[in-house]
């Protein structure tokens, strides 16, 4: 489980979506963290946006990014809890072709080490929509750090061994 330096890094196009009724560009610290990490990793930030906690609006934003040939991956932050306004997983259900259950399972296992049993309240999840990966992280800075630093940084690096999401991209639409 390491980076194979003999392989060439392949940057991918990533869109970031902060889902919140209360954040704006000046208060979106989780979005700032993700943007910095995406750029530091060498990927292309295609777009970053803020979307209200509304399933229809989230769906529309996701569909736009999924349809874009520039976007290989969408990472959302926020809206994965249990309150009435937390509807990010429901929006992902509407765009998905396949679930990636291991992402949420691994995220909660990692999160347990930081916040204990409170991780049970997280509905972090991931799906494949066409040939676009969509990852939904909770909105806290700690959750963003755990999700990126301990999962996505490696899985979105084409040099990561024994396998990674990037090497699957050419085959995602196979029939």
ABEGO torsion letter per residue (X at the ends): XBBBAABBBBBBBBBBBBBBAABBAAABAAAAAAAAAAAAAGBBBABBBBBBBBAAAAAAAAAAAAABAABABBBBBEGABABAABAAAAAAAAABABBBAAAAAAAAAAAAAAAEAAAAABABBBBBBEABBBBBBBABAAAAAAAAAAAAAAAABAABOABBAAAAAAAAABX
